[in-house]
Amino acid sequence: MRRLSSTLACGVSLLAPLMVLSASVLAQPADRDVARQAAIHPVSTAADMRLWLSRVPVTRDFPPDFETMLRSQASLYVIEMSTAPGCLPCGDLWTKLLALRGRYGWQVRTLRQDEAALRSGRLGLPWVGHPVAWVRPLADPDRTVPIAIGTDHGANIARNAWLAARMLTGARAAVGVRAMSKFTGIVGVRAPVSSYDKER
């Protein structure tokens, strides 16, 4: 855990800590817009997505029990993610979650857009777009821990799933929140509003 913490502490973040983002929601509109522009990276092409991902540090050091714990906890948790039509980062994150499922046995599911927005609101997360991914116990749909805002490297997603499972089984929450309080913010471009939607 010490190696993991030091690796994360040295990482360069593309997204401000969640607590800072949540506080920015209460800031003046101009300040909020500046914070959002710095933290969120909407992409519409695969090249743009790869460029932003190339700037994201990849977790390389893991604690000794990392793989054993992820496999042993597979029957207890599910990873759920939001998605939207035509969202490139959503497809990228889904592919990485399927790889995690194949390697560690965790279930993965998608959420409806309205359900994902409500879940973000309950946790006080600013709604920045898709994808957003959460871990929750299979037996308790109301206990969720966000593990991704935007797509990320597979190693970082696995690290965050491990941290979420630790937090949900009683590890000190502050440790887990500090370790994964930074996300990439690489999200899909919002679909244009149709004239039909404007008239409704």
RODO-2510 file (C-alpha; in nm, 4 decimals, decimal comma):
residues 200
     n   res          X          Y          Z
     1     m     0,0000     0,0000     0,0000
     2     r     0,2925     0,2332     0,0739
     3     r     0,4292     0,1849    -0,2800
     4     l     0,0842     0,2436    -0,4263
     5     s     0,0357     0,5604    -0,2211
     6     s     0,3736     0,7015    -0,3202
     7     t     0,3087     0,6260    -0,6869
     8     l    -0,0246     0,8024    -0,6716
     9     a     0,1191     1,0983    -0,4840
    10     c     0,3754     1,1539    -0,7598
    11     g     0,1209     1,1301    -1,0429
    12     v     0,0301     1,4304    -1,2500
    13     s    -0,3477     1,4760    -1,2485
    14     l    -0,5626     1,5844    -1,5390
    15     l    -0,8599     1,6373    -1,3096
    16     a    -0,8766     1,8283    -0,9821
    17     p    -0,9593     1,6310    -0,6676
    18     l    -1,3257     1,5470    -0,6256
    19     m    -1,3539     1,7616    -0,3184
    20     v    -1,2171     2,0617    -0,5066
    21     l    -1,4564     1,9968    -0,7943
    22     s    -1,7488     1,9647    -0,5559
    23     a    -1,6513     2,2921    -0,3914
    24     s    -1,6263     2,4569    -0,7307
    25     v    -1,9940     2,3831    -0,7860
    26     l    -2,0627     2,6354    -0,5096
    27     a    -1,8264     2,8951    -0,6566
    28     q    -1,9226     3,1897    -0,8747
    29     p    -2,0294     3,0935    -1,2302
    30     a    -1,7089     3,2323    -1,3855
    31     d    -1,4908     3,0369    -1,1418
    32     r    -1,6975     2,7230    -1,2017
    33     d    -1,6563     2,7545    -1,5796
    34     v    -1,2782     2,7965    -1,5477
    35     a    -1,2542     2,4915    -1,3190
    36     r    -1,4687     2,2832    -1,5545
    37     q    -1,2617     2,3778    -1,8603
    38     a    -0,9403     2,2838    -1,6789
    39     a    -1,0759     1,9532    -1,5502
    40     i    -1,2891     1,8143    -1,8306
    41     h    -1,1573     1,7041    -2,1694
    42     p    -1,4395     1,6318    -2,4146
    43     v    -1,3162     1,4288    -2,7104
    44     s    -1,4853     1,3495    -3,0394
    45     t    -1,2056     1,1628    -3,2204
    46     a    -0,9982     0,8577    -3,1339
    47     a    -0,6797     1,0609    -3,1895
    48     d    -0,7876     1,3228    -2,9330
    49     m    -0,8750     1,0510    -2,6840
    50     r    -0,5363     0,8813    -2,7282
    51     l    -0,3596     1,2172    -2,6902
    52     w    -0,5277     1,2916    -2,3576
    53     l    -0,4736     0,9341    -2,2348
    54     s    -0,1029     0,9598    -2,3208
    55     r    -0,0778     1,2339    -2,0551
    56     v    -0,2336     1,0226    -1,7802
    57     p     0,0133     0,8496    -1,5439
    58     v    -0,0212     0,4708    -1,5335
    59     t    -0,0115     0,2870    -1,2002
    60     r     0,2851     0,0489    -1,2052
    61     d     0,3323    -0,0610    -0,8428
    62     f     0,0646    -0,2645    -0,6690
    63     p     0,0425    -0,4156    -0,3192
    64     p     0,1176    -0,7882    -0,2863
    65     d    -0,2486    -0,8845    -0,2286
    66     f    -0,3795    -0,6853    -0,5249
    67     e    -0,4711    -0,9632    -0,7710
    68     t    -0,5713    -1,2114    -0,4994
    69     m    -0,8096    -0,9620    -0,3421
    70     l    -0,9655    -0,8559    -0,6724
    71     r    -1,0349    -1,2186    -0,7644
    72     s    -1,1639    -1,3126    -0,4190
    73     q    -1,4013    -1,0123    -0,4091
    74     a    -1,5484    -1,0732    -0,7573
    75     s    -1,8696    -1,2305    -0,6271
    76     l    -1,9380    -0,9373    -0,3926
    77     y    -1,9212    -0,6338    -0,6222
    78     v    -2,0345    -0,5022    -0,9568
    79     i    -1,8959    -0,2188    -1,1680
    80     e    -2,1613    -0,0021    -1,3307
    81     m    -2,0954     0,2703    -1,5866
    82     s    -2,2891     0,5374    -1,7670
    83     t    -2,2781     0,5560    -2,1433
    84     a    -2,4253     0,7502    -2,4326
    85     p    -2,4643     0,6904    -2,8071
    86     g    -2,1595     0,7900    -3,0103
    87     c    -1,9419     0,8431    -2,6994
    88     l    -1,5867     0,7269    -2,7837
    89     p    -1,4555     0,7288    -2,4233
    90     c    -1,7578     0,5218    -2,3210
    91     g    -1,6616     0,2491    -2,5670
    92     d    -1,3003     0,2693    -2,4538
    93     l    -1,3917     0,2369    -2,0848
    94     w    -1,6345    -0,0479    -2,1590
    95     t    -1,3607    -0,2406    -2,3431
    96     k    -1,1284    -0,1976    -2,0435
    97     l    -1,3985    -0,3038    -1,7987
    98     l    -1,4612    -0,6178    -2,0056
    99     a    -1,0872    -0,6938    -1,9862
   100     l    -1,1040    -0,6475    -1,6075
   101     r    -1,4022    -0,8842    -1,5968
   102     g    -1,2084    -1,1434    -1,7960
   103     r    -0,9028    -1,1173    -1,5725
   104     y    -1,0621    -1,0871    -1,2270
   105     g    -1,4211    -1,2101    -1,2729
   106     w    -1,6024    -0,8907    -1,1710
   107     q    -1,9473    -0,8227    -1,3154
   108     v    -1,9850    -0,5096    -1,5284
   109     r    -2,3067    -0,3369    -1,6338
   110     t    -2,4256    -0,0183    -1,7978
   111     l    -2,6642     0,2320    -1,6400
   112     r    -2,9389     0,4388    -1,7974
   113     q    -2,8390     0,8046    -1,8405
   114     d    -3,1016     0,9323    -1,5949
   115     e    -2,9964     0,6791    -1,3299
   116     a    -2,6294     0,7753    -1,3725
   117     a    -2,7058     1,1474    -1,3354
   118     l    -2,9113     1,0836    -1,0204
   119     r    -2,6336     0,8721    -0,8721
   120     s    -2,3769     1,1449    -0,9378
   121     g    -2,6069     1,3996    -0,7758
   122     r    -2,6507     1,1881    -0,4622
   123     l    -2,2719     1,1670    -0,4240
   124     g    -2,2270     1,5392    -0,4846
   125     l    -2,0294     1,4804    -0,8046
   126     p    -2,0494     1,7505    -1,0685
   127     w    -2,2186     1,6063    -1,3782
   128     v    -1,9519     1,6334    -1,6470
   129     g    -2,0713     1,3817    -1,9033
   130     h    -2,0141     1,0168    -1,9848
   131     p    -1,8625     0,7813    -1,8932
   132     v    -1,8701     0,7637    -1,5146
   133     a    -1,8092     0,4281    -1,3428
   134     w    -1,8928     0,3127    -0,9908
   135     v    -1,8304     0,0053    -0,7774
   136     r    -2,1108    -0,1136    -0,5524
   137     p    -2,1835    -0,4236    -0,3458
   138     l    -2,4181    -0,6597    -0,5313
   139     a    -2,6370    -0,6747    -0,2213
   140     d    -2,6613    -0,2969    -0,1691
   141     p    -2,7443    -0,0667    -0,4618
   142     d    -2,7240     0,2428    -0,2396
   143     r    -2,3548     0,2123    -0,1450
   144     t    -2,1424     0,3258    -0,4361
   145     v    -1,7861     0,4454    -0,4852
   146     p    -1,6931     0,6265    -0,8086
   147     i    -1,3849     0,4776    -0,9746
   148     a    -1,3707     0,6715    -1,3030
   149     i    -1,4890     1,0028    -1,4431
   150     g    -1,3989     0,9654    -1,8071
   151     t    -1,2021     0,6773    -1,9514
   152     d    -0,8645     0,5788    -1,8056
   153     h    -0,5841     0,3243    -1,8389
   154     g    -0,6792    -0,0325    -1,7515
   155     a    -0,4243    -0,0459    -1,4685
   156     n    -0,5715     0,2658    -1,3063
   157     i    -0,9257     0,1310    -1,3335
   158     a    -0,8200    -0,1951    -1,1670
   159     r    -0,6404     0,0029    -0,8936
   160     n    -0,9527     0,2093    -0,8294
   161     a    -1,1738    -0,1015    -0,8178
   162     w    -0,9350    -0,2502    -0,5588
   163     l    -0,9454     0,0711    -0,3544
   164     a    -1,3258     0,0872    -0,3764
   165     a    -1,3561    -0,2711    -0,2504
   166     r    -1,1221    -0,1874     0,0377
   167     m    -1,3279     0,1188     0,1270
   168     l    -1,6545    -0,0756     0,1094
   169     t    -1,5139    -0,3443     0,3417
   170     g    -1,4002    -0,1011     0,6081
   171     a    -1,0596     0,0386     0,5084
   172     r    -1,0176     0,3957     0,6259
   173     a    -1,2116     0,5986     0,3712
   174     a    -0,9656     0,8887     0,3815
   175     v    -0,6876     0,6632     0,2522
   176     g    -0,8943     0,5433    -0,0410
   177     v    -1,0317     0,8865    -0,1273
   178     r    -0,6838     1,0407    -0,1287
   179     a    -0,5552     0,7594    -0,3474
   180     m    -0,8222     0,7888    -0,6153
   181     s    -0,9449     1,1461    -0,5848
   182     k    -0,8068     1,2314    -0,9282
   183     f    -0,9690     1,1183    -1,2485
   184     t    -0,8934     1,1885    -1,6116
   185     g    -1,2062     1,3786    -1,7154
   186     i    -1,1765     1,2358    -2,0697
   187     v    -1,5445     1,2323    -2,1598
   188     g    -1,7532     1,2210    -2,4753
   189     v    -1,8695     1,5339    -2,6526
   190     r    -2,2319     1,6070    -2,5733
   191     a    -2,4729     1,5275    -2,8526
   192     p    -2,6201     1,8408    -3,0127
   193     v    -2,9704     1,9323    -2,8980
   194     s    -3,2225     1,8761    -3,1750
   195     s    -3,4863     2,1330    -3,2636
   196     y    -3,7458     1,8804    -3,1397
   197     d    -3,5839     1,8783    -2,7944
   198     k    -3,5764     2,2593    -2,7851
   199     e    -3,9502     2,2796    -2,8541
   200     r    -4,0441     2,0367    -2,5769
***
